[in-house]
Amino acid sequence: MEKGWKEVLLTRDEVRATMARDILTNEGIPAVVLNQKDSTYNSFGDLAVYVPEASEEKALDLIKDLKD
């Protein structure tokens, strides 16, 4: 990921990652999901949600209930 972005959620659940991104963007925080799943075996790997560094604390508070 580019400099200035922080990981706020790491999960294997695509629905959870999408929910986190939607919650954050609805609150005005830019968020991206980075899919790190193996393309051959879709069951291996994680999805990471990233936000700008300045929004990390607020983002973590907003999605605290989605953490594994």
C-alpha positions in Angstrom: 0.0 0.0 0.0 1.1 3.6 -0.6 2.7 5.7 2.1 0.2 7.6 4.2 -2.3 4.8 4.5 -2.9 2.6 7.5 -4.4 -0.9 7.8 -7.5 -0.8 10.1 -8.9 -4.3 9.5 -7.5 -7.6 8.3 -10.1 -10.4 7.7 -10.8 -13.4 5.6 -14.4 -12.4 5.3 -15.2 -10.5 2.1 -18.5 -9.3 3.5 -16.9 -7.9 6.7 -14.3 -6.1 4.6 -17.0 -4.6 2.4 -19.1 -3.6 5.4 -16.1 -1.8 7.0 -15.3 0.1 3.8 -19.0 1.1 3.4 -19.2 2.3 7.1 -16.0 4.3 6.7 -16.9 5.9 3.3 -20.4 6.8 4.7 -18.6 8.7 7.5 -16.5 10.6 4.9 -13.3 8.5 5.4 -11.7 7.3 2.2 -11.2 3.5 2.5 -9.9 0.8 0.2 -10.0 -3.0 0.4 -6.8 -4.7 -0.7 -7.5 -8.3 -1.7 -4.5 -10.5 -0.7 -6.3 -13.8 -1.4 -4.5 -16.3 -3.6 -6.1 -16.2 -7.0 -5.9 -20.0 -7.5 -7.2 -21.0 -4.1 -9.6 -18.3 -3.1 -9.8 -19.7 0.5 -6.2 -18.7 1.3 -5.3 -15.1 2.2 -6.8 -12.0 3.7 -8.5 -8.8 2.8 -7.1 -5.6 4.3 -9.0 -2.4 4.7 -6.8 0.8 4.6 -7.6 4.4 5.4 -5.5 7.6 5.3 -3.2 7.8 8.3 -4.9 10.9 9.6 -8.2 9.0 9.9 -6.9 5.9 11.5 -8.2 6.5 15.1 -11.7 7.5 14.0 -11.8 4.6 11.6 -10.8 2.1 14.2 -13.5 3.4 16.5 -16.1 3.2 13.8 -15.4 -0.4 12.9 -14.4 -1.8 16.3 -17.4 -4.2 16.3 -16.3 -5.7 13.0 -12.9 -6.9 14.3 -12.3 -10.6 14.3 
